[in-house]
Amino acid sequence: MLFNGLPQGSLRRLERPGPLREQVYQTLLQLISSRSLPPGRHLVESELAARLGVSRQPVHEALQRLSTEGWVDLRPAQGAFVHDPTGEETDQLFVVRALLETEGARLAAVGPSAEGLERLDELCATGEAAVAADDVDAVVAANATFHACVMDLAGNAVLADLASRVEHRVRRYYTPIVRQAWVEHRELIAAIAARDDTRAQQVMRAHTQDARTRFPPRPAG
């Protein structure tokens, strides 16, 4: 069955009002990016609709959107499947992430606000506490929020939007590696606080590049 093995309560019937296609899209995006729906999983429209308490139309529309964004593969006469990225595709995603976030770190260090630095420190402490508590979901969430905060400090809305899109694509890889990130996050905060944009670039570049090398290689076959 499609939802066998999902954590209890991870999939709830959607509440109205609100655009159903958007609610379905956001629900499926979260399940895929968190690997609750793993690569290769068959997504059956009728079963999704029944579990979410909606008709098949918003499910169909959400799957079409997820397909255009690279999250879902639509196969003729077979249906929808969670996209299983190749090693080359994964490498390309991490390269783009490194480029976007390195520039974001540089811009963040140009003129950081006291409030922004305080927020980064709080998020780093939250992530460190989640690591100590062995709460993987909280660690992944804190990591994503920390990087989003850096991009907010950069002050470039287009850059932040692009980085957010790529971050969602690479989030599925975070679980085995994100525990190791927090010392580097502290180094980044120090560089931003010192308004050392060159150092902030260096730290973020190493941080994002190392994230790819830490990710275990895919098994052959």
N, CA and C atoms as a LAMMPS dump frame, in Angstrom:
ITEM: TIMESTEP
0
ITEM: NUMBER OF ATOMS
663
ITEM: BOX BOUNDS ff ff ff
-5.0000000000000000e+02 5.0000000000000000e+02
-5.0000000000000000e+02 5.0000000000000000e+02
-5.0000000000000000e+02 5.0000000000000000e+02
ITEM: ATOMS id mol type element x y z
1 1 1 N 0.835 -1.205 0
2 1 2 C 0 0 0
3 1 3 C 0.87 1.254 0
4 2 1 N 0.339 2.31 -0.604
5 2 2 C 1.093 3.548 -0.784
6 2 3 C 1.601 4.116 0.511
7 3 1 N 0.794 4.082 1.575
8 3 2 C 1.131 4.792 2.795
9 3 3 C 1.631 3.878 3.91
10 4 1 N 1.869 2.627 3.605
11 4 2 C 2.443 1.743 4.613
12 4 3 C 3.796 2.266 5.055
13 5 1 N 4.021 2.309 6.361
14 5 2 C 5.31 2.739 6.88
15 5 3 C 5.417 4.216 7.173
16 6 1 N 4.412 5.028 6.788
17 6 2 C 4.468 6.454 7.111
18 6 3 C 4.281 6.647 8.605
19 7 1 N 4.972 7.63 9.214
20 7 2 C 4.785 7.907 10.64
21 7 3 C 3.331 8.233 10.951
22 8 1 N 2.876 7.813 12.117
23 8 2 C 1.506 8.069 12.531
24 8 3 C 1.207 9.577 12.504
25 9 1 N 0.123 9.928 11.85
26 9 2 C -0.273 11.326 11.808
27 9 3 C 0.429 12.158 10.763
28 10 1 N 1.293 11.553 9.921
29 10 2 C 2.026 12.338 8.929
30 10 3 C 1.149 12.764 7.758
31 11 1 N 0.024 12.083 7.579
32 11 2 C -0.873 12.425 6.484
33 11 3 C -2.277 12.591 7.044
34 12 1 N -2.754 13.819 7.065
35 12 2 C -4.069 14.133 7.613
36 12 3 C -5.004 14.591 6.507
37 13 1 N -6.287 14.371 6.703
38 13 2 C -7.277 14.888 5.774
39 13 3 C -7.186 16.413 5.752
40 14 1 N -7.276 16.969 4.563
41 14 2 C -7.082 18.41 4.404
42 14 3 C -8.318 19.172 4.858
43 15 1 N -8.065 20.332 5.417
44 15 2 C -9.148 21.177 5.906
45 15 3 C -9.434 22.283 4.902
46 16 1 N -10.705 22.538 4.673
47 16 2 C -11.131 23.649 3.832
48 16 3 C -11.421 24.844 4.737
49 17 1 N -11.47 26.118 4.264
50 17 2 C -11.323 26.493 2.865
51 17 3 C -9.873 26.653 2.475
52 18 1 N -9.656 27.036 1.201
53 18 2 C -8.304 27.216 0.68
54 18 3 C -8.183 26.443 -0.612
55 19 1 N -7.304 26.886 -1.512
56 19 2 C -7.128 26.176 -2.787
57 19 3 C -6.662 24.748 -2.541
58 20 1 N -7.498 23.779 -2.877
59 20 2 C -7.163 22.389 -2.587
60 20 3 C -5.92 21.94 -3.334
61 21 1 N -5.782 22.4 -4.576
62 21 2 C -4.607 21.968 -5.337
63 21 3 C -3.316 22.397 -4.638
64 22 1 N -3.32 23.583 -4.014
65 22 2 C -2.142 24.071 -3.305
66 22 3 C -1.903 23.269 -2.037
67 23 1 N -2.979 22.949 -1.313
68 23 2 C -2.844 22.152 -0.102
69 23 3 C -2.32 20.753 -0.415
70 24 1 N -2.861 20.145 -1.467
71 24 2 C -2.395 18.815 -1.866
72 24 3 C -0.934 18.883 -2.294
73 25 1 N -0.616 19.898 -3.088
74 25 2 C 0.767 20.081 -3.55
75 25 3 C 1.729 20.198 -2.374
76 26 1 N 1.421 21.064 -1.413
77 26 2 C 2.308 21.274 -0.279
78 26 3 C 2.448 20.004 0.567
79 27 1 N 1.349 19.264 0.729
80 27 2 C 1.398 18.022 1.505
81 27 3 C 2.306 16.998 0.837
82 28 1 N 2.131 16.812 -0.467
83 28 2 C 2.948 15.83 -1.179
84 28 3 C 4.406 16.269 -1.262
85 29 1 N 4.627 17.576 -1.46
86 29 2 C 5.995 18.082 -1.512
87 29 3 C 6.732 17.79 -0.205
88 30 1 N 6.065 18.024 0.908
89 30 2 C 6.685 17.767 2.2
90 30 3 C 6.993 16.278 2.385
91 31 1 N 6.06 15.421 2.002
92 31 2 C 6.27 13.976 2.155
93 31 3 C 7.406 13.464 1.27
94 32 1 N 7.53 14.047 0.068
95 32 2 C 8.596 13.609 -0.841
96 32 3 C 9.944 14.16 -0.402
97 33 1 N 9.991 15.461 -0.063
98 33 2 C 11.278 16.063 0.301
99 33 3 C 11.818 15.489 1.601
100 34 1 N 10.93 15.01 2.47
101 34 2 C 11.37 14.398 3.726
102 34 3 C 11.632 12.903 3.579
103 35 1 N 11.378 12.357 2.385
104 35 2 C 11.561 10.946 2.086
105 35 3 C 10.526 10.063 2.778
106 36 1 N 9.467 10.647 3.331
107 36 2 C 8.366 9.824 3.828
108 36 3 C 7.74 9.055 2.673
109 37 1 N 7.701 9.702 1.496
110 37 2 C 7.405 9.005 0.245
111 37 3 C 8.732 8.894 -0.503
112 38 1 N 9.376 7.742 -0.479
113 38 2 C 10.744 7.621 -0.996
114 38 3 C 10.802 7.572 -2.512
115 39 1 N 11.993 7.786 -3.077
116 39 2 C 12.167 7.691 -4.526
117 39 3 C 11.657 6.352 -5.056
118 40 1 N 10.939 6.435 -6.175
119 40 2 C 10.411 5.236 -6.804
120 40 3 C 9.02 4.848 -6.354
121 41 1 N 8.489 5.46 -5.298
122 41 2 C 7.167 5.095 -4.792
123 41 3 C 6.08 5.456 -5.798
124 42 1 N 5.187 4.501 -6.043
125 42 2 C 4.065 4.719 -6.947
126 42 3 C 3.014 5.569 -6.236
127 43 1 N 2.59 6.643 -6.89
128 43 2 C 1.603 7.561 -6.324
129 43 3 C 0.277 7.356 -7.049
130 44 1 N -0.67 6.735 -6.39
131 44 2 C -1.957 6.4 -6.994
132 44 3 C -2.951 7.515 -6.697
133 45 1 N -3.461 8.159 -7.738
134 45 2 C -4.341 9.315 -7.551
135 45 3 C -5.538 8.993 -6.678
136 46 1 N -6.197 7.872 -6.936
137 46 2 C -7.41 7.545 -6.188
138 46 3 C -7.114 7.324 -4.721
139 47 1 N -5.986 6.695 -4.421
140 47 2 C -5.637 6.454 -3.019
141 47 3 C -5.24 7.751 -2.326
142 48 1 N -4.479 8.591 -3.009
143 48 2 C -4.137 9.887 -2.443
144 48 3 C -5.393 10.703 -2.154
145 49 1 N -6.316 10.725 -3.11
146 49 2 C -7.541 11.499 -2.935
147 49 3 C -8.337 10.995 -1.741
148 50 1 N -8.438 9.675 -1.591
149 50 2 C -9.197 9.111 -0.473
150 50 3 C -8.549 9.45 0.864
151 51 1 N -7.233 9.349 0.931
152 51 2 C -6.546 9.61 2.19
153 51 3 C -6.578 11.084 2.577
154 52 1 N -6.588 11.956 1.583
155 52 2 C -6.605 13.393 1.852
156 52 3 C -8.023 13.953 1.968
157 53 1 N -9.004 13.151 1.588
158 53 2 C -10.385 13.603 1.689
159 53 3 C -10.767 14.607 0.633
160 54 1 N -10.208 14.457 -0.575
161 54 2 C -10.499 15.37 -1.674
162 54 3 C -10.844 14.553 -2.913
163 55 1 N -11.298 15.248 -3.964
164 55 2 C -11.53 14.569 -5.233
165 55 3 C -10.189 14.324 -5.931
166 56 1 N -10.251 13.594 -7.034
167 56 2 C -9.014 13.283 -7.747
168 56 3 C -8.458 14.492 -8.496
169 57 1 N -9.323 15.494 -8.811
170 57 2 C -8.864 16.619 -9.627
171 57 3 C -7.721 17.404 -8.979
172 58 1 N -7.833 17.845 -7.704
173 58 2 C -6.69 18.571 -7.124
174 58 3 C -5.453 17.702 -6.972
175 59 1 N -5.635 16.394 -6.786
176 59 2 C -4.491 15.484 -6.718
177 59 3 C -3.807 15.426 -8.08
178 60 1 N -4.613 15.298 -9.121
179 60 2 C -4.065 15.26 -10.482
180 60 3 C -3.285 16.533 -10.786
181 61 1 N -3.87 17.685 -10.426
182 61 2 C -3.212 18.961 -10.69
183 61 3 C -1.916 19.09 -9.893
184 62 1 N -1.927 18.639 -8.642
185 62 2 C -0.714 18.699 -7.819
186 62 3 C 0.38 17.817 -8.397
187 63 1 N 0.015 16.628 -8.866
188 63 2 C 1.011 15.725 -9.444
189 63 3 C 1.588 16.301 -10.729
190 64 1 N 0.751 16.97 -11.522
191 64 2 C 1.253 17.615 -12.738
192 64 3 C 2.285 18.692 -12.387
193 65 1 N 1.984 19.483 -11.376
194 65 2 C 2.919 20.533 -10.948
195 65 3 C 4.206 19.928 -10.407
196 66 1 N 4.089 18.898 -9.587
197 66 2 C 5.277 18.239 -9.043
198 66 3 C 6.121 17.629 -10.151
199 67 1 N 5.47 17.187 -11.213
200 67 2 C 6.204 16.637 -12.344
201 67 3 C 7.012 17.716 -13.052
202 68 1 N 6.412 18.893 -13.268
203 68 2 C 7.135 19.971 -13.947
204 68 3 C 8.301 20.467 -13.107
205 69 1 N 8.227 20.294 -11.784
206 69 2 C 9.297 20.749 -10.896
207 69 3 C 10.333 19.664 -10.617
208 70 1 N 10.145 18.481 -11.19
209 70 2 C 11.145 17.433 -11.057
210 70 3 C 10.983 16.517 -9.863
211 71 1 N 9.868 16.608 -9.159
212 71 2 C 9.655 15.767 -7.981
213 71 3 C 9.007 14.433 -8.322
214 72 1 N 8.256 14.398 -9.413
215 72 2 C 7.45 13.232 -9.781
216 72 3 C 7.685 12.914 -11.249
217 73 1 N 7.754 11.631 -11.555
218 73 2 C 7.829 11.173 -12.94
219 73 3 C 6.455 10.644 -13.351
220 74 1 N 5.933 11.134 -14.471
221 74 2 C 4.678 10.644 -15.018
222 74 3 C 4.992 9.696 -16.169
223 75 1 N 4.668 8.436 -15.994
224 75 2 C 5.004 7.413 -16.978
225 75 3 C 3.747 6.964 -17.716
226 76 1 N 3.766 7.006 -19.049
227 76 2 C 2.592 6.59 -19.826
228 76 3 C 2.147 5.177 -19.449
229 77 1 N 0.847 5.03 -19.237
230 77 2 C 0.204 3.75 -18.933
231 77 3 C 0.636 3.157 -17.59
232 78 1 N 1.437 3.894 -16.815
233 78 2 C 1.868 3.387 -15.509
234 78 3 C 1.439 4.295 -14.362
235 79 1 N 1.469 5.604 -14.591
236 79 2 C 1.065 6.523 -13.545
237 79 3 C 2.209 7.377 -13.043
238 80 1 N 2.059 7.878 -11.821
239 80 2 C 3.021 8.803 -11.222
240 80 3 C 3.917 8.075 -10.229
241 81 1 N 5.196 8.446 -10.233
242 81 2 C 6.174 7.851 -9.328
243 81 3 C 7.062 8.96 -8.766
244 82 1 N 7.456 8.817 -7.509
245 82 2 C 8.395 9.772 -6.923
246 82 3 C 9.708 9.685 -7.689
247 83 1 N 10.196 10.826 -8.126
248 83 2 C 11.418 10.87 -8.93
249 83 3 C 12.616 10.35 -8.141
250 84 1 N 13.413 9.529 -8.799
251 84 2 C 14.634 8.982 -8.204
252 84 3 C 15.827 9.603 -8.929
253 85 1 N 16.447 10.648 -8.356
254 85 2 C 17.506 11.363 -9.074
255 85 3 C 18.757 10.518 -9.261
256 86 1 N 19.413 10.724 -10.386
257 86 2 C 20.679 10.051 -10.646
258 86 3 C 21.794 10.715 -9.844
259 87 1 N 22.934 10.058 -9.783
260 87 2 C 24.085 10.652 -9.12
261 87 3 C 24.511 11.948 -9.781
262 88 1 N 24.448 11.992 -11.117
263 88 2 C 24.832 13.213 -11.841
264 88 3 C 23.871 14.354 -11.51
265 89 1 N 22.581 14.051 -11.449
266 89 2 C 21.591 15.075 -11.107
267 89 3 C 21.827 15.608 -9.699
268 90 1 N 22.144 14.71 -8.778
269 90 2 C 22.433 15.113 -7.402
270 90 3 C 23.644 16.034 -7.356
271 91 1 N 24.694 15.683 -8.081
272 91 2 C 25.887 16.532 -8.13
273 91 3 C 25.541 17.925 -8.654
274 92 1 N 24.722 17.987 -9.7
275 92 2 C 24.362 19.275 -10.278
276 92 3 C 23.576 20.132 -9.29
277 93 1 N 22.669 19.503 -8.549
278 93 2 C 21.902 20.241 -7.546
279 93 3 C 22.812 20.846 -6.487
280 94 1 N 23.769 20.063 -6.003
281 94 2 C 24.661 20.565 -4.961
282 94 3 C 25.587 21.657 -5.491
283 95 1 N 25.976 21.578 -6.758
284 95 2 C 26.795 22.64 -7.353
285 95 3 C 26.011 23.946 -7.392
286 96 1 N 24.77 23.881 -7.846
287 96 2 C 23.942 25.088 -7.917
288 96 3 C 23.682 25.625 -6.516
289 97 1 N 23.397 24.741 -5.57
290 97 2 C 23.183 25.194 -4.195
291 97 3 C 24.41 25.932 -3.667
292 98 1 N 25.595 25.394 -3.92
293 98 2 C 26.817 26.032 -3.439
294 98 3 C 26.979 27.424 -4.037
295 99 1 N 26.701 27.564 -5.328
296 99 2 C 26.828 28.874 -5.98
297 99 3 C 25.868 29.893 -5.372
298 100 1 N 24.603 29.506 -5.222
299 100 2 C 23.597 30.428 -4.702
300 100 3 C 23.887 30.809 -3.25
301 101 1 N 24.192 29.83 -2.428
302 101 2 C 24.334 30.112 -1.005
303 101 3 C 25.673 30.779 -0.674
304 102 1 N 26.682 30.543 -1.486
305 102 2 C 27.942 31.253 -1.287
306 102 3 C 27.759 32.745 -1.54
307 103 1 N 27.042 33.078 -2.604
308 103 2 C 26.756 34.487 -2.87
309 103 3 C 25.845 35.059 -1.783
310 104 1 N 24.888 34.275 -1.311
311 104 2 C 24.023 34.735 -0.237
312 104 3 C 24.804 35.036 1.029
313 105 1 N 25.766 34.201 1.361
314 105 2 C 26.59 34.437 2.552
315 105 3 C 27.412 35.707 2.41
316 106 1 N 27.939 35.944 1.198
317 106 2 C 28.716 37.169 0.968
318 106 3 C 27.847 38.404 1.191
319 107 1 N 26.658 38.393 0.624
320 107 2 C 25.766 39.539 0.769
321 107 3 C 25.311 39.714 2.211
322 108 1 N 25.092 38.616 2.908
323 108 2 C 24.652 38.692 4.308
324 108 3 C 25.698 39.367 5.176
325 109 1 N 26.977 39.204 4.822
326 109 2 C 28.059 39.767 5.632
327 109 3 C 28.322 41.24 5.338
328 110 1 N 27.683 41.778 4.3
329 110 2 C 27.947 43.177 3.933
330 110 3 C 27.399 44.14 4.977
331 111 1 N 26.203 43.862 5.459
332 111 2 C 25.624 44.777 6.446
333 111 3 C 24.596 44.088 7.312
334 112 1 N 25.002 43.095 8.09
335 112 2 C 24.027 42.33 8.878
336 112 3 C 23.427 43.181 9.997
337 113 1 N 22.159 42.939 10.279
338 113 2 C 21.503 43.631 11.386
339 113 3 C 21.731 42.854 12.68
340 114 1 N 21.624 43.565 13.789
341 114 2 C 21.751 42.893 15.087
342 114 3 C 20.658 41.853 15.266
343 115 1 N 19.461 42.179 14.782
344 115 2 C 18.347 41.234 14.902
345 115 3 C 18.605 39.979 14.077
346 116 1 N 19.172 40.165 12.893
347 116 2 C 19.471 39.016 12.053
348 116 3 C 20.519 38.109 12.658
349 117 1 N 21.563 38.716 13.222
350 117 2 C 22.602 37.917 13.867
351 117 3 C 22.054 37.167 15.077
352 118 1 N 21.18 37.818 15.811
353 118 2 C 20.567 37.158 16.969
354 118 3 C 19.716 35.974 16.523
355 119 1 N 19 36.171 15.425
356 119 2 C 18.175 35.08 14.89
357 119 3 C 19.044 33.914 14.442
358 120 1 N 20.154 34.166 13.771
359 120 2 C 21.062 33.096 13.366
360 120 3 C 21.585 32.342 14.581
361 121 1 N 21.949 33.069 15.614
362 121 2 C 22.46 32.434 16.828
363 121 3 C 21.394 31.554 17.461
364 122 1 N 20.163 32.028 17.502
365 122 2 C 19.071 31.244 18.081
366 122 3 C 18.824 29.973 17.272
367 123 1 N 18.841 30.105 15.949
368 123 2 C 18.611 28.939 15.103
369 123 3 C 19.731 27.918 15.24
370 124 1 N 20.958 28.415 15.378
371 124 2 C 22.087 27.506 15.555
372 124 3 C 21.949 26.756 16.88
373 125 1 N 21.551 27.457 17.921
374 125 2 C 21.354 26.809 19.216
375 125 3 C 20.242 25.771 19.135
376 126 1 N 19.188 26.073 18.383
377 126 2 C 18.091 25.119 18.206
378 126 3 C 18.585 23.855 17.513
379 127 1 N 19.402 24.038 16.475
380 127 2 C 19.945 22.885 15.767
381 127 3 C 20.874 22.057 16.636
382 128 1 N 21.704 22.72 17.402
383 128 2 C 22.62 22.009 18.301
384 128 3 C 21.856 21.214 19.35
385 129 1 N 20.762 21.799 19.862
386 129 2 C 19.942 21.093 20.845
387 129 3 C 19.254 19.888 20.22
388 130 1 N 18.82 20.026 18.971
389 130 2 C 18.181 18.908 18.277
390 130 3 C 19.173 17.772 18.039
391 131 1 N 20.418 18.124 17.71
392 131 2 C 21.457 17.092 17.554
393 131 3 C 21.673 16.368 18.879
394 132 1 N 21.771 17.132 19.964
395 132 2 C 21.992 16.53 21.287
396 132 3 C 20.838 15.621 21.681
397 133 1 N 19.615 15.975 21.24
398 133 2 C 18.441 15.176 21.571
399 133 3 C 18.212 14.037 20.577
400 134 1 N 19.064 13.953 19.569
401 134 2 C 18.948 12.917 18.53
402 134 3 C 17.599 12.998 17.812
403 135 1 N 17.128 14.228 17.583
404 135 2 C 15.864 14.46 16.902
405 135 3 C 16.162 14.832 15.453
406 136 1 N 16.19 13.829 14.591
407 136 2 C 16.628 14.024 13.215
408 136 3 C 15.727 14.998 12.472
409 137 1 N 14.405 14.858 12.632
410 137 2 C 13.486 15.75 11.927
411 137 3 C 13.713 17.2 12.334
412 138 1 N 13.926 17.429 13.629
413 138 2 C 14.157 18.791 14.115
414 138 3 C 15.484 19.338 13.608
415 139 1 N 16.495 18.484 13.491
416 139 2 C 17.795 18.903 12.971
417 139 3 C 17.656 19.348 11.513
418 140 1 N 16.96 18.554 10.711
419 140 2 C 16.772 18.881 9.303
420 140 3 C 15.998 20.192 9.162
421 141 1 N 14.944 20.354 9.961
422 141 2 C 14.14 21.58 9.898
423 141 3 C 14.954 22.791 10.319
424 142 1 N 15.738 22.657 11.386
425 142 2 C 16.551 23.781 11.857
426 142 3 C 17.612 24.157 10.828
427 143 1 N 18.182 23.166 10.173
428 143 2 C 19.183 23.43 9.147
429 143 3 C 18.582 24.238 7.999
430 144 1 N 17.409 23.816 7.538
431 144 2 C 16.752 24.524 6.445
432 144 3 C 16.417 25.956 6.849
433 145 1 N 15.93 26.138 8.073
434 145 2 C 15.557 27.473 8.532
435 145 3 C 16.786 28.357 8.693
436 146 1 N 17.887 27.777 9.159
437 146 2 C 19.124 28.543 9.302
438 146 3 C 19.589 29.071 7.947
439 147 1 N 19.617 28.199 6.949
440 147 2 C 20.073 28.625 5.629
441 147 3 C 19.118 29.659 5.028
442 148 1 N 17.811 29.502 5.266
443 148 2 C 16.852 30.486 4.778
444 148 3 C 17.082 31.844 5.439
445 149 1 N 17.445 31.851 6.707
446 149 2 C 17.716 33.094 7.416
447 149 3 C 18.94 33.792 6.835
448 150 1 N 19.976 33.036 6.502
449 150 2 C 21.155 33.631 5.864
450 150 3 C 20.747 34.304 4.56
451 151 1 N 19.908 33.617 3.778
452 151 2 C 19.473 34.19 2.508
453 151 3 C 18.616 35.428 2.727
454 152 1 N 17.809 35.452 3.777
455 152 2 C 17.038 36.657 4.094
456 152 3 C 17.965 37.829 4.4
457 153 1 N 19.034 37.556 5.159
458 153 2 C 19.997 38.609 5.486
459 153 3 C 20.698 39.138 4.238
460 154 1 N 20.78 38.307 3.201
461 154 2 C 21.43 38.73 1.958
462 154 3 C 20.664 39.875 1.303
463 155 1 N 19.349 39.944 1.537
464 155 2 C 18.564 41.056 1.031
465 155 3 C 18.261 41.009 -0.449
466 156 1 N 18.355 39.829 -1.053
467 156 2 C 18.049 39.676 -2.475
468 156 3 C 16.93 38.652 -2.603
469 157 1 N 15.717 39.134 -2.863
470 157 2 C 14.549 38.257 -2.858
471 157 3 C 14.616 37.193 -3.953
472 158 1 N 15.14 37.545 -5.118
473 158 2 C 15.237 36.573 -6.209
474 158 3 C 16.22 35.464 -5.841
475 159 1 N 17.365 35.855 -5.302
476 159 2 C 18.361 34.876 -4.873
477 159 3 C 17.784 33.958 -3.794
478 160 1 N 17.059 34.545 -2.847
479 160 2 C 16.465 33.751 -1.772
480 160 3 C 15.446 32.76 -2.309
481 161 1 N 14.647 33.186 -3.288
482 161 2 C 13.644 32.297 -3.87
483 161 3 C 14.295 31.131 -4.602
484 162 1 N 15.323 31.42 -5.399
485 162 2 C 16.019 30.35 -6.115
486 162 3 C 16.679 29.38 -5.146
487 163 1 N 17.319 29.92 -4.106
488 163 2 C 17.981 29.07 -3.124
489 163 3 C 16.976 28.191 -2.391
490 164 1 N 15.791 28.735 -2.112
491 164 2 C 14.756 27.961 -1.431
492 164 3 C 14.301 26.795 -2.293
493 165 1 N 14.146 27.025 -3.576
494 165 2 C 13.724 25.949 -4.48
495 165 3 C 14.761 24.833 -4.53
496 166 1 N 16.035 25.216 -4.619
497 166 2 C 17.092 24.202 -4.665
498 166 3 C 17.213 23.491 -3.322
499 167 1 N 17.063 24.255 -2.23
500 167 2 C 17.152 23.655 -0.903
501 167 3 C 16.109 22.561 -0.722
502 168 1 N 14.906 22.78 -1.215
503 168 2 C 13.885 21.745 -1.127
504 168 3 C 14.305 20.493 -1.899
505 169 1 N 14.964 20.694 -3.024
506 169 2 C 15.375 19.548 -3.835
507 169 3 C 16.469 18.731 -3.158
508 170 1 N 17.347 19.397 -2.406
509 170 2 C 18.442 18.653 -1.78
510 170 3 C 18.112 18.208 -0.359
511 171 1 N 16.973 18.66 0.168
512 171 2 C 16.649 18.331 1.559
513 171 3 C 16.542 16.832 1.784
514 172 1 N 16.132 16.095 0.751
515 172 2 C 15.984 14.648 0.888
516 172 3 C 17.306 13.969 1.24
517 173 1 N 18.428 14.66 0.986
518 173 2 C 19.735 14.071 1.274
519 173 3 C 20.26 14.442 2.657
520 174 1 N 19.568 15.325 3.371
521 174 2 C 20.126 15.887 4.595
522 174 3 C 20.223 14.906 5.746
523 175 1 N 19.293 13.965 5.847
524 175 2 C 19.198 13.141 7.047
525 175 3 C 20.526 12.525 7.465
526 176 1 N 21.304 11.922 6.55
527 176 2 C 22.55 11.299 7.006
528 176 3 C 23.703 12.263 7.256
529 177 1 N 23.571 13.542 6.853
530 177 2 C 24.732 14.427 6.922
531 177 3 C 24.546 15.663 7.767
532 178 1 N 23.286 16.061 8.042
533 178 2 C 23.05 17.399 8.581
534 178 3 C 23.511 17.551 10.026
535 179 1 N 23.73 16.463 10.727
536 179 2 C 24.212 16.542 12.106
537 179 3 C 25.591 17.19 12.19
538 180 1 N 26.359 17.115 11.11
539 180 2 C 27.739 17.58 11.137
540 180 3 C 27.87 19.071 10.807
541 181 1 N 26.746 19.744 10.581
542 181 2 C 26.8 21.087 10.01
543 181 3 C 27.009 22.198 11.011
544 182 1 N 26.798 21.971 12.296
545 182 2 C 26.59 23.096 13.201
546 182 3 C 27.862 23.817 13.602
547 183 1 N 29.001 23.146 13.635
548 183 2 C 30.27 23.846 13.864
549 183 3 C 30.522 24.831 12.729
550 184 1 N 30.246 24.407 11.501
551 184 2 C 30.41 25.281 10.347
552 184 3 C 29.413 26.437 10.391
553 185 1 N 28.21 26.183 10.879
554 185 2 C 27.246 27.273 11.032
555 185 3 C 27.769 28.327 11.994
556 186 1 N 28.396 27.9 13.082
557 186 2 C 28.98 28.851 14.029
558 186 3 C 30.087 29.672 13.361
559 187 1 N 30.891 29.032 12.529
560 187 2 C 31.945 29.755 11.82
561 187 3 C 31.348 30.785 10.861
562 188 1 N 30.246 30.436 10.238
563 188 2 C 29.589 31.359 9.32
564 188 3 C 29.026 32.562 10.069
565 189 1 N 28.395 32.31 11.202
566 189 2 C 27.861 33.418 12.003
567 189 3 C 28.985 34.382 12.389
568 190 1 N 30.122 33.836 12.787
569 190 2 C 31.252 34.68 13.186
570 190 3 C 31.726 35.542 12.02
571 191 1 N 31.78 34.96 10.832
572 191 2 C 32.229 35.725 9.655
573 191 3 C 31.231 36.826 9.303
574 192 1 N 29.939 36.515 9.381
575 192 2 C 28.914 37.522 9.08
576 192 3 C 28.95 38.631 10.122
577 193 1 N 29.081 38.263 11.4
578 193 2 C 29.129 39.267 12.469
579 193 3 C 30.321 40.203 12.307
580 194 1 N 31.439 39.646 11.795
581 194 2 C 32.641 40.449 11.573
582 194 3 C 32.579 41.244 10.265
583 195 1 N 31.491 41.078 9.523
584 195 2 C 31.322 41.724 8.217
585 195 3 C 32.468 41.378 7.269
586 196 1 N 32.927 40.154 7.395
587 196 2 C 34.013 39.657 6.555
588 196 3 C 33.382 38.851 5.423
589 197 1 N 33.024 39.534 4.34
590 197 2 C 32.3 38.86 3.27
591 197 3 C 33.15 37.797 2.574
592 198 1 N 34.457 38.014 2.498
593 198 2 C 35.332 37.009 1.884
594 198 3 C 35.349 35.734 2.708
595 199 1 N 35.485 35.893 4.019
596 199 2 C 35.478 34.726 4.895
597 199 3 C 34.118 34.027 4.874
598 200 1 N 33.033 34.794 4.849
599 200 2 C 31.689 34.201 4.798
600 200 3 C 31.533 33.363 3.536
601 201 1 N 32.036 33.867 2.412
602 201 2 C 32.013 33.096 1.173
603 201 3 C 32.787 31.795 1.318
604 202 1 N 33.966 31.883 1.885
605 202 2 C 34.819 30.699 2.027
606 202 3 C 34.156 29.629 2.889
607 203 1 N 33.579 30.078 4.007
608 203 2 C 32.942 29.122 4.918
609 203 3 C 31.738 28.469 4.245
610 204 1 N 30.894 29.284 3.607
611 204 2 C 29.703 28.715 2.978
612 204 3 C 30.057 27.827 1.795
613 205 1 N 31.064 28.218 1.024
614 205 2 C 31.472 27.39 -0.106
615 205 3 C 31.943 26.022 0.39
616 206 1 N 32.8 26.008 1.399
617 206 2 C 33.281 24.739 1.944
618 206 3 C 32.136 23.938 2.555
619 207 1 N 31.242 24.624 3.242
620 207 2 C 30.118 23.972 3.904
621 207 3 C 29.214 23.278 2.897
622 208 1 N 28.856 23.973 1.826
623 208 2 C 27.941 23.405 0.857
624 208 3 C 28.622 22.355 -0.018
625 209 1 N 29.879 22.54 -0.324
626 209 2 C 30.591 21.529 -1.099
627 209 3 C 30.819 20.266 -0.277
628 210 1 N 31.148 20.44 0.99
629 210 2 C 31.354 19.279 1.853
630 210 3 C 30.073 18.477 2.034
631 211 1 N 28.916 19.159 1.988
632 211 2 C 27.651 18.459 2.148
633 211 3 C 27.505 17.368 1.091
634 212 1 N 27.947 17.653 -0.135
635 212 2 C 27.847 16.641 -1.198
636 212 3 C 28.821 15.495 -0.958
637 213 1 N 30.038 15.791 -0.545
638 213 2 C 31.008 14.726 -0.357
639 213 3 C 30.642 13.842 0.84
640 214 1 N 29.89 14.396 1.795
641 214 2 C 29.455 13.612 2.937
642 214 3 C 28.317 12.675 2.602
643 215 1 N 27.601 12.99 1.508
644 215 2 C 26.451 12.158 1.167
645 215 3 C 26.933 10.818 0.65
646 216 1 N 26.446 9.716 1.225
647 216 2 C 26.919 8.396 0.8
648 216 3 C 26.623 8.151 -0.67
649 217 1 N 27.57 7.556 -1.396
650 217 2 C 27.303 7.266 -2.819
651 217 3 C 26.168 6.271 -2.962
652 218 1 N 25.437 6.413 -4.058
653 218 2 C 24.339 5.482 -4.346
654 218 3 C 24.898 4.117 -4.675
655 219 1 N 24.258 3.042 -4.21
656 219 2 C 24.711 1.703 -4.581
657 219 3 C 24.554 1.463 -6.06
658 220 1 N 25.45 0.69 -6.617
659 220 2 C 25.371 0.367 -8.037
660 220 3 C 24.215 -0.577 -8.273
661 221 1 N 23.658 -0.475 -9.493
662 221 2 C 22.616 -1.429 -9.845
663 221 3 C 21.288 -0.8 -10.053
